[in-house]
Amino acid sequence: MSVMSKSKEKDTTQYDVVVVGAGNAALCAAVSAAEQGARVLVLERAPMSERGGNSAYSGGAIRVAYRGIDDLRAIMPDLSEDEIATTDFGTYDEDQFFDDLATLSHYRMNQDLVSTFVERSRETMLWMREHGVRFVPIYGRQAYKVDGRFKFWGGLTVEAVGGGQGLVDSLFHAATKMGVEIMYGARAVRLLRKDLEVCGVEVIYNQRSQPIYAAAVILASGGFHANAEWRARYLGPNWDLAKPRASRFNTGDGIRMALDIGAMPYGHWSGCHSVAYERNAPEYGEPGILGLQKNSFPMGIMVNARGERFFDEGADFRNYIYANLGRAILAQPEGIAWQIFDQHTAGLLSDEYRVKQITKVQADTLEALVEKMGDVNRRGFLEYIRRYNESVRVEIPFNPNIKDGRGTIGLPVPKTNWANPLSKPPYLAFAVTCGITFTYGGLRINTDAQVLDEEQAPIPGLYATGELVGGLYYGGYAGGAGLMSGAVFGRIAGSNAARRDK
């Protein structure tokens, strides 16, 4: 492991490429630049114990285009014959991938950028495999076993071994093996320029400011989800109350530095990825605790403090709607909600419902359940559950692997799929609030990952990738797209930045 120690500090240091950030996107950029023979430095604001940016806090799911089992075998050569025989992996080609992102963004996304990372998704996964990243099917979260056979749904099939932490650990290993230097506890605060060209960064390291010079700088330090003031400013009232569920170091430094030299702000600045999250979670996400979001909500219902549903839990597969759920919860009284399940679906809940750090109540009657919940209107809750149970179309078979059409009739907020009466005790309730994962607004880049100025001309020597890139997501988000786009544009940025030096 290459770590710059205090004894090796210099007032000025020269590199070919400096990467600001150390998550999936940043490390793909560093590895790509090192492949070209560049001398590369990665600046990680976090200490080594919290390294990896938001990627380390993710489940490691990564969305990729594939045309069938042969494509998946290339990505996951460890697939067994038994897994193949008992699993319907389906297909998810480039058109389906693009259409999902277009639909979820209401066709506002930058088509050139989205086309680039969709079309290069599979080759980038194979490239990551070459550098030691291993992938497996997401059986635990994206496929249910029905009649002895698994079926994947929602276009999301692959995850990194070890989740997000396993992903970044593999990329750190690849980077250091290729000679990439990593500087922990180093906060980049300003871009350095000669004339109009970016030529390095000013860094706060060991309580000292020092310049680090480079032929090119790649910004990959994430969005501003951990910056309460920016959340309130750009996302709107009460977003300062949302709980950051990932890295506490993603406060918008990379975005701010680029805007300071005339970069173009771009994308959905009032939008973000936000989820149903453990109500009593810590102030920030903690490394190693991945189960604080609660994503099995399609298998039950959610109620607010009035005891009423406010969100169509069955509108689509969870990985197409989960990133909007946090916003819906934050808009409820006190910004809180409860997820409720009974034994019709309790066995389908993911492992995140079984972690120790959880606010959960259980009871054999609905009356006892609402008493234990404590902050929900008892009368309103019991009356609503009575109406909900009567509204379920029980004549339609329940099937969690497809949009089964088993919905409700006559409710102000329908449940479109996977509706079951709450009638089979014991009943379970989980307290949730809004957890924010990352923000959608950021910088404008072109398909070469160059940062553009307000005239949409490339800023010489400056590249960007990852969550600080704007224009990819508007309103909705498809699970696994973030890691994929970061990897693709990281690879592009690293290669182009290294070639710039040559």
N, C-alpha and C positions, 0 to 999 in steps of 0.2 A: 504494500500500500504506500503510495507516494503522498506524503503529507508535508507541507511546507512548515517547518518549525521556526520558532522565533530566532533561533541562532542563525538561520539561513536568510533572514530578512535582508532585502536590499532596498535602497531608495528608488531604484528604477530597475525594471525587469523587462526583457524583450521576449515575446512569444510570436509564433505565427498566427495562432488562433486562441482567443480567450472566450470561454463559454461561461455565461452568468447563469447559475442555477445548476442543480444536480439531480433532477428527476429523470424520468424516462426520455423525454424529448431532448434534454440537455446531454445526457450520456450517449444517446444515439448520434447526436451532433459531434460529440467528442471522438467517439469511435470512428465515425465516418471521416473526420478530418485527419485523424491519426493514420488511417488507411492510405491517405495521400502523401504520407511522410511528413506531415506538419508537426511542429512542436506545439503541444496543446496544454493549456491550463484551464481547469474547471474551478470556478469560484463557488463554494457552497457556504451560504450564510449560516446555516445550521451547524451545530457541533456534530461530530461523527455519529453520536448516539441517536440523532434525529435526522440523519441525512436521507436524501431521496425525494424531497418535495412532496407534492400531493400524491405522486405515483405510489409511494411507500404506504399510503393510507388507503389505497384502492384495493379492490378484490382481485385485480390483475386481469379482468375480462377485457378482451381486445377483439373488436369487430373487424372481420376480414371477409372479402369476397371469395367465394369458392363455388365451383361448378359440380361438385360431387365428392365422393369418397376418395378418389385419387388425389385431388387437391389437398384434402385434409390429411391423408397419409403422408404427403410430403412435409406438411407442417408438423404433424404428430406421428412420427414413424414408430412410436411405441404403442400405437393402437393395436389391441389384440383382435384376433379373429372372432372371439366371443363377443367383444364389444361391438364389432361391426355387425355381427349376426343379430344382435338383440337391440340395435339402435337404428332409428330412422333419423339420419343426420340431415336429410333433405338437401336442398341447394340454396345458395344465396349469392347470386351473381352480381356483377358490377351494376347492372341496371336496377336491381332490387335495392342494393346498398344506396345508390344515388337517390332513388325515388324516396326511400325512407327519410333521408336527410332533407330532401327538398320539401316533402310533405310536412315534416315536423317544424321546419323553419318558415312555413307558409310561403315558400318559394322566394324568400328574401336572401338566402345565403349566396355567397360568392361562388358562382358555378365553376369558374376556372379552378379555384382552390379545392373545392369539394371533388371535382372530377380528378384532380391530380392525386389526392390521397386515396380515393376509392380505387382508381386504376392501378396504383402502385402498392396497394395494401398487401397483396399476397407475396409479391417479390420482396417486400420489406420484411415480412414475417420470416421468409426463408433466409434472408440476410441476417436477421437477429438469431436464428437458429445456428447459423454458421459461427456466430460469436458466443455461443454457449447458452442462449436462452432456450429453455424447454417449455413446451406447451402441452396441455391436456384438455380433454372435453370438460365442459362445466356441468357435470351431471348433478351436482348438489344444488344448483340454482336455476338451471335453464332447461331441465327435462324432468318430467314425472314418469313413473313407470305405471302404465295402464295395460292390463291384460298381458303382463309379462314382457312388455316392450317399451323402451324409452323412445320419446319423440322430442326433438329439440324444436323450440319455438322462438319467435321474435328475432331471428337473424343473428343470434349471439350464441356461438358454439364453443369458443376457445378461450382458455385462460392460461396465464403463465403459472408454471409450477411454483408453489410457495406464495401465490397471490402477488399483490403489488410489491411487497417486500422482497419476495423471491426474484421478481423481475428486475428491480433496481440492484439487488445484490449481484445478479448475474452480469448486468451491464457494468457495474463498478469493477468486477473482476476482469471483464474483457478490456475495459479502458486502461486499467493500471498495467495489465499484461502487455499492452501496446505502448506503454511509456507515457500515458497521459498523467500529468501532475494534478493533484487535488489539494485545494487550499480550504480547510475547514474554518468556520468562524470568520469568514471574509465577506463583508458586505460591500457590494459595489454601489457607489453613491452618485457617480457622475461619469458621463462619457467624455473622453478626451478627443480633441480634434486638431488636425493640422489643416489649415484652410477649411474646406468643407468635408474633408475625409475623416472618418472615425479612425483613431489610431491607438485606442486603448481605453482603460477605465481607471478611475480613482477608487481606491479600495480602503475601507476601514478594517484594519487587521491588528490584533493585539493592541487596541486602543491607540493606534497610530494611523495616520492617513499616508498612503503611498500610491504613486502612479504605477500602473502596469501597462506596458506598451505592447501592441500587437498589430499585425497587418489587417486583422479582421476581428470583430466582436460579434458573438452570437448571443442574443438575449433569450433566455429560456427559464425565467424565474417566476413564472406563473402569474395569475391575476391578482385581485385585491380582496379576496374573500376574508382574509384575516385583518383587514383594516376597517374598523367600525365606523370611522369618520367617512371614508369613501363609500362604504355601503349605504349609509344614510344619505350621502350626497347624491349618489348615482342610482341606487336601487329604489330609494324612497323611504318614507316614514316607517319607523319600527324595524327596519332591516339591521339597525345596530343591535337589536335584541336577538337576532338569529345566532345560533351556535355554530362557529366554524368547526367542521368535523375533520379537517385535515391539517396540513402544516401551518403552524403559527407564524411562519416566516414569509408567507405569500401576502405581502402588503402593498404590492404594486410598484416596487422599486424600478423594475425594468421598464414598465410602461412610462413612469414619470421621467426617467432619464432620457428616453427616446423623445417624448413630447417636448422636453426642454430644448432639444436641438431641432425642432420643427417636424417631427414625425407626424403622420396623419392619424388622428384617433378614428377608430373604425369599429363597426359591429354594434351589437345590442348592449349598450352601456347600462341600460336599466334592467337587463336580464341576467339570470344566473341559473346554475344547477343547484337545486335545493330539494331535500328529501325529508321523509318522516324519520325523526331522530330521537333517540333516548332523551326524555325530558330532563333528567337529572345528570346528563353527561357532564364531563369536565369543561372548563372554559374553552379549551382547544382540544383537538384530536390528540390522542396519545399513541405513540408507536406501539404496535403489537396488539392494539384493541380495535378490531375491525368490525365487530358485530353490533355497533351502536345505532346503525341505521336499521329501519324495519320495513323490508321490501316485500313481504308476503301479503300485503294488504288486499290483493285481489281475491284471496281465499276467505276474507271476512268482510266486516264493515268498519267504518270509522264514524265516530260521533264527536261533536263539540260539547262545550260545557252546558248547552241547552238540551243535550241528549239527542240531537238531530244529526243526520248525515248531511254532508256538504260537498261531497266529491264522488264522482262515479268510479268506484273502485274497479269495476269491470269494463271500463271503456276500451281498454286494449291490453295487450301483454304488458307486464309491469315495467319492462325495460324501455318501453316507449312513453310511459306516463309518469314514472317515479320521480323524474327530475323536476316536475312541476308541482309535486305534492307538498313540498315544504312551503312554497308560496301560499298554497291554499290553506294550510294549517296556520300560518302566521296571520292570515286575515280573519281568523276566528276569534271569539272573545278570549282574552288573555293569551292568545297565540298558542293554544294547547288543544290536544285531541286525545282520544283513546281508540286503539284498534281492538276489535272484539272478535273472538272466534269461539266455536264450540267444537264438539268432537266429530262433526262431519268433516272438518278440514284440519284439525289440530296436527294430525300426522303429516301434513304437507308443509308445515312451517319450516323455513330454512334454519340453519344452525344459529343465525344471529338472534333468534328468539330464545336461545338456551345459554347465553353467556351470563356470567355472574353480575355484571354491571347493568342491571335492568330494573325498571319499575313495573312490576307485574302483580296483578291480583287474580285470584281464582275462587270460584264459588259454585255451589250446586244448584243455585237458583238465580234468576236474573235480579230479583229483589235484593238478595244478599250481595250480588256482584256490584250493583250500583251503590250500595251502602259502603262497600270497601273502596270504591273509586273515589268517593268523598267530594269531588269538585264538579260533579255532573248533576243537573236537575233530575231528581228521582222521578217525579211524575212525568216530566217530558220524555225521559228516557224510556220508561216502561210503556207509555202510550205509543211512542214511535216504534219500538221493537214489535209491539202488537200489530201495527199497521204494516210494518216491513214484512213480517212473517206471512201475513195474509196476502201480500202482493207477489210473492215468489211463484214463478211459473214451474211448479214442481213436476208437471207432465213432461218437461224437456229433460233428457238425461244430462247429468253433470259430467263434464270432462275437462280437467285442468290443462290438457295439452293442446286444446284448440279453443277458438272463440266459439263457445258452445251455444250461445243464444239463450242460455238459461238466465233470464233477467227478471225484472220486476215490472208490475203494471200499476199505474195510477199514483206513483210517488212524485213529489216535486223534483227530487234528484233521483233519477233512475239508477239502477245497477244493471248494466247491459249484458254482462256475462258472469258466469260462475256464482250465481246467487243460490244460497242455501238458507232455509229457515234457521234461526237460532233457537234450537229446540232440543239439542242433545247435550246434556251436561256431562262433565263439569265445564263451565264457561271460563274463558280466559280473557283478560283485558290488559293491554300494554299502553303505558302513558308515553306520548310522543309530543315533540315540538318541531320547529323548523331547524333543520341542519343545513348549512350552506357548504357546498363542495368547491365550486369555482365560479368565477364571473365570466360573462360572455363578451364584454367590451374589451377592446385592446388596440393593437396596432395593425395597420394595413401592410400586408406583404404581397409580393407577386409569387408566381409559381416557382421561382428560383429561390424563394425564402428571403429575398432582399426586403428590408424595411423601406417603405415609401414615404416621401415627404408630402406636404399638403398640396403640392402640384402633381402628386402621384409619380414622381421621379424617384429612382432608387437613391438612397443615402449611401454614398460610397463607404464600403467597409463595415456595414451594419446589416445583420441578419437576425431573424427571429423564428421561434418555433414554440409549440406548446400552448398553454392556456392563455398567454398574453397576446395571441393572434386573434384578431377580431374578424367577423364576417363569416364564421362557420356555423354558428348556432343562433337562432332567433326564436324565442319562446320555448320550443321543444328541443329535446336532445335524445339521441339514440344511444343506449348504454354501450360502452366499449369504444365509441367513436373517438373519444378524447385521447386515449393511449395510442390509437392507430394514427390519428392525424399528427400527434406529436412525434411519433417514430418516423413517419414518412418525411415530414418537413425537417425534422432533425437530421436525418440522413442527407437530405438535399442541402441543407444549410452548411453542414460540416464539409461536404465535398466541395461546394462552391467557395466557401471561405478559404479552404486550403489552396484551391486553385488560384484564388486572387493573389495570394502571396507569391506563387510561382510566376 
